[in-house]
Amino acid sequence: MSATYQPEFLIDTRGQVKETEAYVVGLGFCRKTGALGAGLGDGTVRIGPDLTPHQAHEGAVLAFTPDAKAGFLTGGDDGRLVTTAEEAVTLAKYGSRWVEQVAAHPDGLRAASVGKALHLLDAKGEALKSLTHPSTVAGIAFDAKGKRVAASHYNGASLWFVNAKEDKARFLEWKGSHAAIAFSPDGTHVVTAMQENALHGWRLADGQHMRMSGYPSKTRSMGFTAKGRWLATSGAESVVLWPFFGGGPMGKAPTELAGGDGVFCSALACHPQHEVVAAGFEDGLVLIAEVASGKILPVAPPAGAPVSAMAWNAAGTQLAFGTEKGLIGWLDFSAR
Amino acid sequence: MSQTLLPVTVLTGYLGAGKTTLLNRILTEQHGKKYAVVINEFGELGVDNDLVVDADEEVFEMNNGCICCTVRGDLIRIINGLVKRKGQLDGIIIETTGLADPAPVAQTFFADDDVKKAAKLDSIVTVVDAKNLIARLADSKEAEEQIAFADLIVLNKMDLVSAEEAAEVERRIRAINPWAELLHSVKSDVPIASVLGRESFNLEKVLEREPEFLSGEDHHSHDSEVMSISLSTDKPLDPERFNAWIGQVLAAKGQDLLRTKGILAYQGDDRVFAFQAVHMLADGDFIRDWKAGEPRVSRIVFIGRDLNRPQLRRGFEACAAEAATSAYETELARWSPPA
């Protein structure tokens, strides 16, 4: 068969790849400079086109996000919360406990979870408050306005007002262990990924529960599309999208994109403006899918290791992906 | 995709039995390996080469309708964190608190897919205080379960008991768990190599040890609730029959069954199948080929409470490929949930 179809991968024409040899925990773009950043399992934060390494942690980076104003915010298994721009600066040390989750909001808010505690810090790195939960926090998220922060844990999630004088959580209850957590962009829904290969959601107005199940593995990566119409999720052989419009997702079937070859989607990132999702799979394949048309653009061929992190820049012109084995690729879609 | 799985040693033992002494010995000995040690409270522990991880024992129920299906959520997070580190660890040692039920720790390694991809249970080691064990067995269900779950039992503080007392303690341990290996010690002074990297969950080794205890009778004494049953057959099993039957047995009886292990010979298959379960959670795989001339005997052992040997034996034997279909259906129906 000489006429085997060879897809053209965009990485070959519009991108570049680098090998770091350490687990890519997180990727993102600096809010100030737009530079690419990566947090790795060797404790480094790499910044810029040369992936210049900064030793942010002694062990591994466990959590990574673009920091509130500039640089990158990381939590490590050395118990430290660090921000890295020109150099790594320790914002807080939490003893022997791991800093397992981080989040940041452009208004200057930072959040870090250590065991059952969720610590909030301001733009200067001053501690604002510590919020305690009934069990270990496994996921944190700010709402789009930075007014509320949500934390997932056993048997549900807790919703806090950042500026409340008296801290009292609204407890969103659902039995089981909840990990990854996301706010819908309009702040009306909270969704968690559960231990049992399912998602759970709450409509905040009336506490309506939403159960989204049927996954063959755990959802580790999820996000809402730009206008919040779809929740895109990993954990299945396709990118599974739940409709958050027209009364959904209750009673609606999800849309599936880019399925069919029996390999699980392991990471994804929604485009910041368009209803487009970039998805990475466990064999290293990376692609872009348009929700409305189902059209697929191949980005990178299967390189072997599962894709563990993905991110778009704010303008939606650059895409980065990284794998568990340390490959980092990024592409520029802007006109040339 | 074959990846080396991190071997996990679980260290249990009642308060004051000598568990921490053993852990300190492991940590201070120059073994040239790097372990991650998961403990509940930081003491003066922590040695240059090893990575000490502070954890809370956070047990939660899986939402699968089975109340005995509990796992340690903190271990799931810790193992997911450890796999991100650069530089290979040689293993993980998990110390449980004295009163802990070992089941959730063991079940974590069956229940979570990410954990299964990264790590495997190597052995459950239980440290026992020879002087106080009999009193503990009388007042604590946990002490009994820790023995029932063990692959290796370190019978510690042997200097404090007479020969007669030692024999009685051993008899009590054997009544609960006849398959575990037993080591005597004074101050938890057992060779580290006998504790780590044992491959106890390599079931073959466990069952190879079995004949010395296999007297054909059940190990059950009136002073203990937990008993063990061993069954064997030289008739090749039908895999579908066995899977359906053991599935029903575990579903119906999983709460009482602490551990189940088996080495199975399937009809028309030249490979050895190894099966194991902790309560209702089961796992199994082909581990090697049967050797030429080796007797193809299927064996299964149950450790648990309130076990009916004749029922289990008839069911196991009915899984033979040549057994009558009617007999098999009767045995399967015995464990079926009421309609």
Interface residues (C-beta under 8 A of the other chain):
Chain A: E21 A22 Y23 V25 L40 G41 D42 G43 G59 A60 V61 L62 D77 S96 R97 W98 E100 G115 K116 S135 T136 A138 Y154 N155 K175 G176 S177 M194 Q195 E196 S217 K218
Chain B: F42 L51 V52 V53 D54 D56 E58 F60 E61 M62 N63 N64 V71 G73 D74 I76 R77 I78 G81 V83 K84 R85 K86 D112 D113 D114
